[in-house]
């Protein structure tokens, strides 16, 4: 069963975000003096039974930035739903942020987040924030982005009829990190938000 960590609790534990986070439309534009992070995807191979620091930092960033929604957790020892591959959640390097496409304000927030992560920076570098953070997959409302393409594409399981809302990612945004992002070695975590979140930000396992 999913257990939700309230947004208010996350916000209390989170240090005040840098001024640039509040006033800058795309945080990636604040890192133009740093080399762009390469696309990278790391296949999950099993369960680590721990939440990686980059996933905790991403969860904290979402809590500070998102006007609606709640953390739906990070670590869960399981395989991808409907498949045999290990989920990034099994290695504690993916965050689920609860948003409902049937609630207009939440759908707009999810669409804006999806767009922000994948838009170009001022130098026209695609997927700028996703690369700076070390993301390797973003799934929302039957669309998925991975480093295979600069553009999102239809999420394969959604072609099936009677797909449940969670598998279709209509009730949450899934954001997965590669290992450099999970270990906070990419430029966003090193130079834009260098302070890790407090340990008690960890969301309960689902």
DARA-V5633 format. One record per backbone hydrogen bond with DSSP energy under -0.5 kcal/mol. NH is the residue of the N-H (numbers start at 1). CO is the residue of the C=O. If there is no record, write none. Layout:
BEGIN
NH|CO ; NH|CO
END
This chain:
BEGIN
5|71 ; 6|4 ; 10|6 ; 11|7 ; 12|8 ; 13|9 ; 14|10 ; 21|18 ; 22|18 ; 23|19 ; 24|20 ; 27|25 ; 29|26 ; 30|27 ; 31|28 ; 32|29 ; 34|31 ; 43|41 ; 48|90 ; 49|90 ; 52|92 ; 54|182 ; 56|52 ; 57|53 ; 58|54 ; 59|55 ; 60|56 ; 61|57 ; 62|58 ; 63|59 ; 64|60 ; 65|61 ; 66|62 ; 70|98 ; 71|5 ; 72|96 ; 76|89 ; 78|76 ; 80|85 ; 83|80 ; 86|44 ; 87|78 ; 90|87 ; 91|88 ; 92|89 ; 93|88 ; 95|175 ; 96|73 ; 97|95 ; 97|173 ; 98|70 ; 98|96 ; 99|171 ; 101|99 ; 101|170 ; 103|100 ; 104|102 ; 106|103 ; 107|103 ; 108|104 ; 109|105 ; 110|106 ; 111|107 ; 112|108 ; 113|109 ; 114|110 ; 115|111 ; 116|112 ; 117|113 ; 118|114 ; 119|115 ; 121|125 ; 124|121 ; 126|124 ; 127|118 ; 128|119 ; 128|125 ; 129|119 ; 130|117 ; 131|127 ; 132|128 ; 133|129 ; 134|130 ; 135|130 ; 136|176 ; 137|176 ; 138|145 ; 139|174 ; 140|143 ; 141|169 ; 142|168 ; 143|140 ; 144|153 ; 145|138 ; 147|136 ; 149|146 ; 153|144 ; 155|142 ; 156|154 ; 158|155 ; 159|156 ; 160|157 ; 163|160 ; 168|164 ; 169|166 ; 170|165 ; 171|165 ; 173|97 ; 174|139 ; 174|172 ; 175|95 ; 175|173 ; 176|137 ; 177|93 ; 178|134 ; 182|178 ; 183|179 ; 184|181 ; 185|180 ; 186|180 ; 188|132 ; 189|132 ; 190|186 ; 191|187 ; 192|187 ; 192|188 ; 193|188 ; 196|194 ; 201|198 ; 202|199 ; 206|75
END
